[in-house]
Amino acid sequence: MYQAFGGGNYPDDAKGYWKLPTAAEERQMLADWAALVQNPKFDYVYSWGSQEKDTALSQSPALQSVFTAKNK
């Protein structure tokens, strides 16, 4: 599962808040994952739509491009 949300009212475990990854950060996460699991049976993005006033994949054309390229 790949993170594609951030901000809003979602606290993290370090008393901060989740942030939407940049396109570069997401590409790095995908590269790290690919190095560990070369042929995943299934993977997906969480979350498409905004919840609790966060910023989500639906609001980020840059992240949409990253996942479009990954899924070609």
PDB file with SEQRES, HELIX, SHEET and CRYST1 records, atoms N, CA, C and O in Angstrom:
SEQRES   1 A   72  MET TYR GLN ALA PHE GLY GLY GLY ASN TYR PRO ASP ASP          
SEQRES   2 A   72  ALA LYS GLY TYR TRP LYS LEU PRO THR ALA ALA GLU GLU          
SEQRES   3 A   72  ARG GLN MET LEU ALA ASP TRP ALA ALA LEU VAL GLN ASN          
SEQRES   4 A   72  PRO LYS PHE ASP TYR VAL TYR SER TRP GLY SER GLN GLU          
SEQRES   5 A   72  LYS ASP THR ALA LEU SER GLN SER PRO ALA LEU GLN SER          
SEQRES   6 A   72  VAL PHE THR ALA LYS ASN LYS                                  
HELIX    1 AA1 ALA A   23  LEU A   36  1                                  14    
HELIX    2 AA2 LEU A   57  GLN A   59  5                                   3    
HELIX    3 AA3 PRO A   61  LYS A   70  1                                  10    
SHEET    1 AA1 2 TYR A   2  GLN A   3  0                                        
SHEET    2 AA1 2 VAL A  45  TYR A  46  1                                        
SHEET    1 AA2 2 PHE A   5  GLY A   6  0                                        
SHEET    2 AA2 2 THR A  55  ALA A  56 -1                                        
CRYST1    1.000    1.000    1.000  90.00  90.00  90.00 P 1           1          
ATOM      1  N   MET A   1       0.850  -1.164   0.000  1.00  0.00           N  
ATOM      2  CA  MET A   1       0.000   0.000   0.000  1.00  0.00           C  
ATOM      3  C   MET A   1       0.899   1.230   0.000  1.00  0.00           C  
ATOM      4  O   MET A   1       1.859   1.306   0.767  1.00  0.00           O  
ATOM      5  N   TYR A   2       0.587   2.182  -0.855  1.00  0.00           N  
ATOM      6  CA  TYR A   2       1.379   3.410  -0.964  1.00  0.00           C  
ATOM      7  C   TYR A   2       0.591   4.590  -0.420  1.00  0.00           C  
ATOM      8  O   TYR A   2      -0.606   4.717  -0.678  1.00  0.00           O  
ATOM      9  N   GLN A   3       1.254   5.438   0.322  1.00  0.00           N  
ATOM     10  CA  GLN A   3       0.607   6.623   0.869  1.00  0.00           C  
ATOM     11  C   GLN A   3       0.434   7.669  -0.215  1.00  0.00           C  
ATOM     12  O   GLN A   3       1.370   7.994  -0.946  1.00  0.00           O  
ATOM     13  N   ALA A   4      -0.791   8.194  -0.306  1.00  0.00           N  
ATOM     14  CA  ALA A   4      -1.058   9.309  -1.216  1.00  0.00           C  
ATOM     15  C   ALA A   4      -2.064  10.260  -0.567  1.00  0.00           C  
ATOM     16  O   ALA A   4      -3.026  10.692  -1.202  1.00  0.00           O  
ATOM     17  N   PHE A   5      -1.832  10.571   0.683  1.00  0.00           N  
ATOM     18  CA  PHE A   5      -2.666  11.509   1.426  1.00  0.00           C  
ATOM     19  C   PHE A   5      -1.788  12.224   2.439  1.00  0.00           C  
ATOM     20  O   PHE A   5      -0.667  11.793   2.707  1.00  0.00           O  
ATOM     21  N   GLY A   6      -2.284  13.295   2.994  1.00  0.00           N  
ATOM     22  CA  GLY A   6      -1.537  13.961   4.050  1.00  0.00           C  
ATOM     23  C   GLY A   6      -2.173  15.258   4.481  1.00  0.00           C  
ATOM     24  O   GLY A   6      -3.060  15.787   3.812  1.00  0.00           O  
ATOM     25  N   GLY A   7      -1.713  15.763   5.603  1.00  0.00           N  
ATOM     26  CA  GLY A   7      -2.277  16.991   6.141  1.00  0.00           C  
ATOM     27  C   GLY A   7      -3.584  16.730   6.844  1.00  0.00           C  
ATOM     28  O   GLY A   7      -3.821  15.625   7.331  1.00  0.00           O  
ATOM     29  N   GLY A   8      -4.418  17.714   6.900  1.00  0.00           N  
ATOM     30  CA  GLY A   8      -5.723  17.547   7.516  1.00  0.00           C  
ATOM     31  C   GLY A   8      -5.629  17.249   8.996  1.00  0.00           C  
ATOM     32  O   GLY A   8      -4.744  17.744   9.694  1.00  0.00           O  
ATOM     33  N   ASN A   9      -6.552  16.434   9.459  1.00  0.00           N  
ATOM     34  CA  ASN A   9      -6.677  16.151  10.891  1.00  0.00           C  
ATOM     35  C   ASN A   9      -6.201  14.755  11.247  1.00  0.00           C  
ATOM     36  O   ASN A   9      -6.753  14.142  12.161  1.00  0.00           O  
ATOM     37  N   TYR A  10      -5.204  14.233  10.562  1.00  0.00           N  
ATOM     38  CA  TYR A  10      -4.691  12.891  10.827  1.00  0.00           C  
ATOM     39  C   TYR A  10      -3.352  12.965  11.539  1.00  0.00           C  
ATOM     40  O   TYR A  10      -2.324  13.151  10.889  1.00  0.00           O  
ATOM     41  N   PRO A  11      -3.337  12.821  12.875  1.00  0.00           N  
ATOM     42  CA  PRO A  11      -2.060  12.844  13.590  1.00  0.00           C  
ATOM     43  C   PRO A  11      -1.266  11.560  13.331  1.00  0.00           C  
ATOM     44  O   PRO A  11      -1.840  10.495  13.105  1.00  0.00           O  
ATOM     45  N   ASP A  12       0.056  11.682  13.367  1.00  0.00           N  
ATOM     46  CA  ASP A  12       0.911  10.496  13.252  1.00  0.00           C  
ATOM     47  C   ASP A  12       1.326  10.041  14.654  1.00  0.00           C  
ATOM     48  O   ASP A  12       0.892  10.619  15.651  1.00  0.00           O  
ATOM     49  N   ASP A  13       2.146   9.031  14.724  1.00  0.00           N  
ATOM     50  CA  ASP A  13       2.562   8.494  16.030  1.00  0.00           C  
ATOM     51  C   ASP A  13       3.618   9.339  16.728  1.00  0.00           C  
ATOM     52  O   ASP A  13       3.953   9.076  17.883  1.00  0.00           O  
ATOM     53  N   ALA A  14       4.149  10.351  16.044  1.00  0.00           N  
ATOM     54  CA  ALA A  14       5.201  11.184  16.618  1.00  0.00           C  
ATOM     55  C   ALA A  14       4.675  12.555  17.048  1.00  0.00           C  
ATOM     56  O   ALA A  14       5.442  13.507  17.195  1.00  0.00           O  
ATOM     57  N   LYS A  15       3.354  12.643  17.248  1.00  0.00           N  
ATOM     58  CA  LYS A  15       2.699  13.874  17.682  1.00  0.00           C  
ATOM     59  C   LYS A  15       2.772  14.976  16.631  1.00  0.00           C  
ATOM     60  O   LYS A  15       2.669  16.161  16.945  1.00  0.00           O  
ATOM     61  N   GLY A  16       2.950  14.566  15.383  1.00  0.00           N  
ATOM     62  CA  GLY A  16       2.859  15.475  14.249  1.00  0.00           C  
ATOM     63  C   GLY A  16       1.655  15.073  13.416  1.00  0.00           C  
ATOM     64  O   GLY A  16       0.715  14.460  13.922  1.00  0.00           O  
ATOM     65  N   TYR A  17       1.689  15.416  12.150  1.00  0.00           N  
ATOM     66  CA  TYR A  17       0.596  15.081  11.246  1.00  0.00           C  
ATOM     67  C   TYR A  17       1.174  14.532   9.947  1.00  0.00           C  
ATOM     68  O   TYR A  17       2.266  14.903   9.519  1.00  0.00           O  
ATOM     69  N   TRP A  18       0.401  13.632   9.333  1.00  0.00           N  
ATOM     70  CA  TRP A  18       0.813  13.094   8.045  1.00  0.00           C  
ATOM     71  C   TRP A  18       0.919  14.223   7.032  1.00  0.00           C  
ATOM     72  O   TRP A  18       0.167  15.195   7.101  1.00  0.00           O  
ATOM     73  N   LYS A  19       1.850  14.099   6.095  1.00  0.00           N  
ATOM     74  CA  LYS A  19       1.947  15.083   5.014  1.00  0.00           C  
ATOM     75  C   LYS A  19       1.873  14.359   3.693  1.00  0.00           C  
ATOM     76  O   LYS A  19       2.313  13.215   3.571  1.00  0.00           O  
ATOM     77  N   LEU A  20       1.316  15.028   2.706  1.00  0.00           N  
ATOM     78  CA  LEU A  20       1.250  14.456   1.373  1.00  0.00           C  
ATOM     79  C   LEU A  20       2.660  14.344   0.826  1.00  0.00           C  
ATOM     80  O   LEU A  20       3.393  15.334   0.824  1.00  0.00           O  
ATOM     81  N   PRO A  21       3.068  13.157   0.358  1.00  0.00           N  
ATOM     82  CA  PRO A  21       4.419  13.043  -0.194  1.00  0.00           C  
ATOM     83  C   PRO A  21       4.534  13.836  -1.489  1.00  0.00           C  
ATOM     84  O   PRO A  21       3.565  13.956  -2.238  1.00  0.00           O  
ATOM     85  N   THR A  22       5.703  14.369  -1.746  1.00  0.00           N  
ATOM     86  CA  THR A  22       5.958  14.995  -3.035  1.00  0.00           C  
ATOM     87  C   THR A  22       6.114  13.894  -4.079  1.00  0.00           C  
ATOM     88  O   THR A  22       6.252  12.720  -3.734  1.00  0.00           O  
ATOM     89  N   ALA A  23       6.092  14.269  -5.341  1.00  0.00           N  
ATOM     90  CA  ALA A  23       6.299  13.292  -6.413  1.00  0.00           C  
ATOM     91  C   ALA A  23       7.663  12.616  -6.248  1.00  0.00           C  
ATOM     92  O   ALA A  23       7.772  11.403  -6.430  1.00  0.00           O  
ATOM     93  N   ALA A  24       8.691  13.374  -5.912  1.00  0.00           N  
ATOM     94  CA  ALA A  24      10.033  12.806  -5.727  1.00  0.00           C  
ATOM     95  C   ALA A  24      10.058  11.831  -4.549  1.00  0.00           C  
ATOM     96  O   ALA A  24      10.660  10.761  -4.642  1.00  0.00           O  
ATOM     97  N   GLU A  25       9.409  12.198  -3.444  1.00  0.00           N  
ATOM     98  CA  GLU A  25       9.349  11.295  -2.288  1.00  0.00           C  
ATOM     99  C   GLU A  25       8.605  10.004  -2.639  1.00  0.00           C  
ATOM    100  O   GLU A  25       9.011   8.915  -2.232  1.00  0.00           O  
ATOM    101  N   GLU A  26       7.518  10.135  -3.395  1.00  0.00           N  
ATOM    102  CA  GLU A  26       6.749   8.946  -3.781  1.00  0.00           C  
ATOM    103  C   GLU A  26       7.563   8.047  -4.708  1.00  0.00           C  
ATOM    104  O   GLU A  26       7.549   6.826  -4.552  1.00  0.00           O  
ATOM    105  N   ARG A  27       8.267   8.633  -5.666  1.00  0.00           N  
ATOM    106  CA  ARG A  27       9.131   7.833  -6.550  1.00  0.00           C  
ATOM    107  C   ARG A  27      10.182   7.079  -5.735  1.00  0.00           C  
ATOM    108  O   ARG A  27      10.489   5.927  -6.040  1.00  0.00           O  
ATOM    109  N   GLN A  28      10.734   7.717  -4.705  1.00  0.00           N  
ATOM    110  CA  GLN A  28      11.725   7.055  -3.855  1.00  0.00           C  
ATOM    111  C   GLN A  28      11.093   5.916  -3.071  1.00  0.00           C  
ATOM    112  O   GLN A  28      11.683   4.841  -2.959  1.00  0.00           O  
ATOM    113  N   MET A  29       9.895   6.136  -2.523  1.00  0.00           N  
ATOM    114  CA  MET A  29       9.203   5.066  -1.804  1.00  0.00           C  
ATOM    115  C   MET A  29       8.936   3.883  -2.739  1.00  0.00           C  
ATOM    116  O   MET A  29       9.106   2.731  -2.341  1.00  0.00           O  
ATOM    117  N   LEU A  30       8.524   4.157  -3.962  1.00  0.00           N  
ATOM    118  CA  LEU A  30       8.268   3.087  -4.929  1.00  0.00           C  
ATOM    119  C   LEU A  30       9.556   2.344  -5.271  1.00  0.00           C  
ATOM    120  O   LEU A  30       9.548   1.120  -5.407  1.00  0.00           O  
ATOM    121  N   ALA A  31      10.654   3.069  -5.411  1.00  0.00           N  
ATOM    122  CA  ALA A  31      11.948   2.429  -5.696  1.00  0.00           C  
ATOM    123  C   ALA A  31      12.390   1.560  -4.527  1.00  0.00           C  
ATOM    124  O   ALA A  31      12.884   0.451  -4.729  1.00  0.00           O  
ATOM    125  N   ASP A  32      12.216   2.055  -3.307  1.00  0.00           N  
ATOM    126  CA  ASP A  32      12.575   1.273  -2.125  1.00  0.00           C  
ATOM    127  C   ASP A  32      11.737  -0.004  -2.056  1.00  0.00           C  
ATOM    128  O   ASP A  32      12.262  -1.082  -1.776  1.00  0.00           O  
ATOM    129  N   TRP A  33      10.443   0.121  -2.309  1.00  0.00           N  
ATOM    130  CA  TRP A  33       9.546  -1.028  -2.277  1.00  0.00           C  
ATOM    131  C   TRP A  33       9.933  -2.042  -3.351  1.00  0.00           C  
ATOM    132  O   TRP A  33       9.977  -3.245  -3.089  1.00  0.00           O  
ATOM    133  N   ALA A  34      10.214  -1.555  -4.557  1.00  0.00           N  
ATOM    134  CA  ALA A  34      10.581  -2.440  -5.672  1.00  0.00           C  
ATOM    135  C   ALA A  34      11.868  -3.214  -5.373  1.00  0.00           C  
ATOM    136  O   ALA A  34      12.014  -4.362  -5.793  1.00  0.00           O  
ATOM    137  N   ALA A  35      12.784  -2.596  -4.661  1.00  0.00           N  
ATOM    138  CA  ALA A  35      14.031  -3.275  -4.304  1.00  0.00           C  
ATOM    139  C   ALA A  35      13.793  -4.400  -3.298  1.00  0.00           C  
ATOM    140  O   ALA A  35      14.517  -5.396  -3.290  1.00  0.00           O  
ATOM    141  N   LEU A  36      12.781  -4.236  -2.456  1.00  0.00           N  
ATOM    142  CA  LEU A  36      12.483  -5.236  -1.423  1.00  0.00           C  
ATOM    143  C   LEU A  36      11.542  -6.335  -1.918  1.00  0.00           C  
ATOM    144  O   LEU A  36      11.676  -7.499  -1.540  1.00  0.00           O  
ATOM    145  N   VAL A  37      10.601  -5.954  -2.757  1.00  0.00           N  
ATOM    146  CA  VAL A  37       9.589  -6.894  -3.254  1.00  0.00           C  
ATOM    147  C   VAL A  37       9.515  -6.729  -4.768  1.00  0.00           C  
ATOM    148  O   VAL A  37       8.790  -5.870  -5.270  1.00  0.00           O  
ATOM    149  N   GLN A  38      10.257  -7.543  -5.479  1.00  0.00           N  
ATOM    150  CA  GLN A  38      10.358  -7.371  -6.928  1.00  0.00           C  
ATOM    151  C   GLN A  38       9.060  -7.673  -7.674  1.00  0.00           C  
ATOM    152  O   GLN A  38       8.765  -7.018  -8.674  1.00  0.00           O  
ATOM    153  N   ASN A  39       8.295  -8.631  -7.219  1.00  0.00           N  
ATOM    154  CA  ASN A  39       7.060  -9.032  -7.909  1.00  0.00           C  
ATOM    155  C   ASN A  39       5.886  -9.116  -6.935  1.00  0.00           C  
ATOM    156  O   ASN A  39       5.424 -10.209  -6.606  1.00  0.00           O  
ATOM    157  N   PRO A  40       5.406  -7.960  -6.475  1.00  0.00           N  
ATOM    158  CA  PRO A  40       4.284  -8.024  -5.526  1.00  0.00           C  
ATOM    159  C   PRO A  40       3.044  -8.612  -6.200  1.00  0.00           C  
ATOM    160  O   PRO A  40       2.792  -8.364  -7.379  1.00  0.00           O  
ATOM    161  N   LYS A  41       2.291  -9.377  -5.453  1.00  0.00           N  
ATOM    162  CA  LYS A  41       1.049  -9.947  -5.976  1.00  0.00           C  
ATOM    163  C   LYS A  41       0.005  -8.862  -6.174  1.00  0.00           C  
ATOM    164  O   LYS A  41      -0.831  -8.941  -7.074  1.00  0.00           O  
ATOM    165  N   PHE A  42       0.064  -7.849  -5.322  1.00  0.00           N  
ATOM    166  CA  PHE A  42      -0.964  -6.816  -5.331  1.00  0.00           C  
ATOM    167  C   PHE A  42      -0.425  -5.598  -4.601  1.00  0.00           C  
ATOM    168  O   PHE A  42       0.172  -5.725  -3.532  1.00  0.00           O  
ATOM    169  N   ASP A  43      -0.631  -4.440  -5.163  1.00  0.00           N  
ATOM    170  CA  ASP A  43      -0.327  -3.204  -4.443  1.00  0.00           C  
ATOM    171  C   ASP A  43      -1.343  -2.150  -4.848  1.00  0.00           C  
ATOM    172  O   ASP A  43      -1.996  -2.271  -5.885  1.00  0.00           O  
ATOM    173  N   TYR A  44      -1.472  -1.126  -4.032  1.00  0.00           N  
ATOM    174  CA  TYR A  44      -2.471  -0.103  -4.314  1.00  0.00           C  
ATOM    175  C   TYR A  44      -2.133   1.183  -3.578  1.00  0.00           C  
ATOM    176  O   TYR A  44      -1.253   1.223  -2.718  1.00  0.00           O  
ATOM    177  N   VAL A  45      -2.864   2.237  -3.944  1.00  0.00           N  
ATOM    178  CA  VAL A  45      -2.675   3.552  -3.349  1.00  0.00           C  
ATOM    179  C   VAL A  45      -3.794   3.823  -2.359  1.00  0.00           C  
ATOM    180  O   VAL A  45      -4.960   3.527  -2.622  1.00  0.00           O  
ATOM    181  N   TYR A  46      -3.427   4.383  -1.227  1.00  0.00           N  
ATOM    182  CA  TYR A  46      -4.407   4.842  -0.261  1.00  0.00           C  
ATOM    183  C   TYR A  46      -4.126   6.327  -0.050  1.00  0.00           C  
ATOM    184  O   TYR A  46      -3.016   6.641   0.379  1.00  0.00           O  
ATOM    185  N   SER A  47      -4.946   7.177  -0.286  1.00  0.00           N  
ATOM    186  CA  SER A  47      -6.355   7.170  -0.594  1.00  0.00           C  
ATOM    187  C   SER A  47      -6.580   8.117  -1.761  1.00  0.00           C  
ATOM    188  O   SER A  47      -5.824   9.073  -1.933  1.00  0.00           O  
ATOM    189  N   TRP A  48      -7.600   7.869  -2.561  1.00  0.00           N  
ATOM    190  CA  TRP A  48      -7.885   8.729  -3.709  1.00  0.00           C  
ATOM    191  C   TRP A  48      -8.515  10.041  -3.264  1.00  0.00           C  
ATOM    192  O   TRP A  48      -8.072  11.107  -3.693  1.00  0.00           O  
ATOM    193  N   GLY A  49      -9.528   9.990  -2.423  1.00  0.00           N  
ATOM    194  CA  GLY A  49     -10.291  11.178  -2.062  1.00  0.00           C  
ATOM    195  C   GLY A  49      -9.908  11.761  -0.720  1.00  0.00           C  
ATOM    196  O   GLY A  49      -9.331  11.090   0.136  1.00  0.00           O  
ATOM    197  N   SER A  50     -10.242  13.023  -0.562  1.00  0.00           N  
ATOM    198  CA  SER A  50      -9.942  13.744   0.671  1.00  0.00           C  
ATOM    199  C   SER A  50     -10.883  13.306   1.796  1.00  0.00           C  
ATOM    200  O   SER A  50     -12.081  13.114   1.592  1.00  0.00           O  
ATOM    201  N   GLN A  51     -10.298  13.156   2.993  1.00  0.00           N  
ATOM    202  CA  GLN A  51     -11.061  12.841   4.199  1.00  0.00           C  
ATOM    203  C   GLN A  51     -10.494  13.687   5.332  1.00  0.00           C  
ATOM    204  O   GLN A  51      -9.296  13.968   5.356  1.00  0.00           O  
ATOM    205  N   GLU A  52     -11.328  14.087   6.250  1.00  0.00           N  
ATOM    206  CA  GLU A  52     -10.868  14.846   7.423  1.00  0.00           C  
ATOM    207  C   GLU A  52      -9.993  16.042   7.039  1.00  0.00           C  
ATOM    208  O   GLU A  52      -9.029  16.368   7.732  1.00  0.00           O  
ATOM    209  N   LYS A  53     -10.341  16.685   5.934  1.00  0.00           N  
ATOM    210  CA  LYS A  53      -9.645  17.905   5.466  1.00  0.00           C  
ATOM    211  C   LYS A  53      -8.193  17.658   5.082  1.00  0.00           C  
ATOM    212  O   LYS A  53      -7.375  18.575   5.148  1.00  0.00           O  
ATOM    213  N   ASP A  54      -7.858  16.429   4.679  1.00  0.00           N  
ATOM    214  CA  ASP A  54      -6.498  16.172   4.221  1.00  0.00           C  
ATOM    215  C   ASP A  54      -6.376  16.478   2.724  1.00  0.00           C  
ATOM    216  O   ASP A  54      -7.363  16.801   2.064  1.00  0.00           O  
ATOM    217  N   THR A  55      -5.183  16.374   2.216  1.00  0.00           N  
ATOM    218  CA  THR A  55      -4.916  16.501   0.790  1.00  0.00           C  
ATOM    219  C   THR A  55      -4.689  15.088   0.277  1.00  0.00           C  
ATOM    220  O   THR A  55      -3.941  14.316   0.876  1.00  0.00           O  
ATOM    221  N   ALA A  56      -5.335  14.751  -0.834  1.00  0.00           N  
ATOM    222  CA  ALA A  56      -5.277  13.372  -1.316  1.00  0.00           C  
ATOM    223  C   ALA A  56      -4.839  13.324  -2.778  1.00  0.00           C  
ATOM    224  O   ALA A  56      -4.670  14.355  -3.428  1.00  0.00           O  
ATOM    225  N   LEU A  57      -4.663  12.122  -3.270  1.00  0.00           N  
ATOM    226  CA  LEU A  57      -4.226  11.877  -4.634  1.00  0.00           C  
ATOM    227  C   LEU A  57      -5.100  12.596  -5.650  1.00  0.00           C  
ATOM    228  O   LEU A  57      -4.592  13.081  -6.662  1.00  0.00           O  
ATOM    229  N   SER A  58      -6.391  12.675  -5.407  1.00  0.00           N  
ATOM    230  CA  SER A  58      -7.299  13.343  -6.344  1.00  0.00           C  
ATOM    231  C   SER A  58      -6.963  14.812  -6.532  1.00  0.00           C  
ATOM    232  O   SER A  58      -7.385  15.420  -7.516  1.00  0.00           O  
ATOM    233  N   GLN A  59      -6.208  15.394  -5.601  1.00  0.00           N  
ATOM    234  CA  GLN A  59      -5.856  16.809  -5.648  1.00  0.00           C  
ATOM    235  C   GLN A  59      -4.410  17.039  -6.077  1.00  0.00           C  
ATOM    236  O   GLN A  59      -3.932  18.173  -6.031  1.00  0.00           O  
ATOM    237  N   SER A  60      -3.707  15.993  -6.489  1.00  0.00           N  
ATOM    238  CA  SER A  60      -2.292  16.137  -6.821  1.00  0.00           C  
ATOM    239  C   SER A  60      -1.972  15.557  -8.202  1.00  0.00           C  
ATOM    240  O   SER A  60      -1.687  14.365  -8.316  1.00  0.00           O  
ATOM    241  N   PRO A  61      -2.014  16.372  -9.236  1.00  0.00           N  
ATOM    242  CA  PRO A  61      -1.644  15.886 -10.564  1.00  0.00           C  
ATOM    243  C   PRO A  61      -0.219  15.321 -10.607  1.00  0.00           C  
ATOM    244  O   PRO A  61       0.052  14.395 -11.372  1.00  0.00           O  
ATOM    245  N   ALA A  62       0.690  15.867  -9.797  1.00  0.00           N  
ATOM    246  CA  ALA A  62       2.071  15.373  -9.789  1.00  0.00           C  
ATOM    247  C   ALA A  62       2.121  13.922  -9.297  1.00  0.00           C  
ATOM    248  O   ALA A  62       2.808  13.092  -9.891  1.00  0.00           O  
ATOM    249  N   LEU A  63       1.398  13.616  -8.218  1.00  0.00           N  
ATOM    250  CA  LEU A  63       1.366  12.240  -7.727  1.00  0.00           C  
ATOM    251  C   LEU A  63       0.590  11.325  -8.673  1.00  0.00           C  
ATOM    252  O   LEU A  63       0.956  10.163  -8.850  1.00  0.00           O  
ATOM    253  N   GLN A  64      -0.465  11.836  -9.274  1.00  0.00           N  
ATOM    254  CA  GLN A  64      -1.208  11.040 -10.253  1.00  0.00           C  
ATOM    255  C   GLN A  64      -0.278  10.610 -11.387  1.00  0.00           C  
ATOM    256  O   GLN A  64      -0.365   9.479 -11.866  1.00  0.00           O  
ATOM    257  N   SER A  65       0.606  11.503 -11.814  1.00  0.00           N  
ATOM    258  CA  SER A  65       1.563  11.173 -12.878  1.00  0.00           C  
ATOM    259  C   SER A  65       2.530  10.072 -12.444  1.00  0.00           C  
ATOM    260  O   SER A  65       2.875   9.200 -13.241  1.00  0.00           O  
ATOM    261  N   VAL A  66       2.966  10.110 -11.191  1.00  0.00           N  
ATOM    262  CA  VAL A  66       3.866   9.085 -10.673  1.00  0.00           C  
ATOM    263  C   VAL A  66       3.184   7.716 -10.747  1.00  0.00           C  
ATOM    264  O   VAL A  66       3.782   6.751 -11.222  1.00  0.00           O  
ATOM    265  N   PHE A  67       1.949   7.631 -10.283  1.00  0.00           N  
ATOM    266  CA  PHE A  67       1.248   6.343 -10.283  1.00  0.00           C  
ATOM    267  C   PHE A  67       0.822   5.911 -11.681  1.00  0.00           C  
ATOM    268  O   PHE A  67       0.754   4.713 -11.959  1.00  0.00           O  
ATOM    269  N   THR A  68       0.537   6.852 -12.554  1.00  0.00           N  
ATOM    270  CA  THR A  68       0.234   6.518 -13.942  1.00  0.00           C  
ATOM    271  C   THR A  68       1.468   5.868 -14.580  1.00  0.00           C  
ATOM    272  O   THR A  68       1.358   4.850 -15.263  1.00  0.00           O  
ATOM    273  N   ALA A  69       2.622   6.456 -14.355  1.00  0.00           N  
ATOM    274  CA  ALA A  69       3.877   5.894 -14.913  1.00  0.00           C  
ATOM    275  C   ALA A  69       4.163   4.513 -14.315  1.00  0.00           C  
ATOM    276  O   ALA A  69       4.602   3.609 -15.027  1.00  0.00           O  
ATOM    277  N   LYS A  70       3.918   4.349 -13.029  1.00  0.00           N  
ATOM    278  CA  LYS A  70       4.173   3.056 -12.385  1.00  0.00           C  
ATOM    279  C   LYS A  70       3.281   1.964 -12.963  1.00  0.00           C  
ATOM    280  O   LYS A  70       3.721   0.828 -13.142  1.00  0.00           O  
ATOM    281  N   ASN A  71       2.047   2.301 -13.251  1.00  0.00           N  
ATOM    282  CA  ASN A  71       1.071   1.299 -13.654  1.00  0.00           C  
ATOM    283  C   ASN A  71       0.957   1.089 -15.159  1.00  0.00           C  
ATOM    284  O   ASN A  71       0.032   0.416 -15.615  1.00  0.00           O  
ATOM    285  N   LYS A  72       1.865   1.643 -15.927  1.00  0.00           N  
ATOM    286  CA  LYS A  72       1.836   1.424 -17.377  1.00  0.00           C  
ATOM    287  C   LYS A  72       2.206   0.021 -17.720  1.00  0.00           C  
ATOM    288  O   LYS A  72       2.233  -0.340 -18.897  1.00  0.00           O  
TER     289      LYS A  72                                                      
END                                                                             
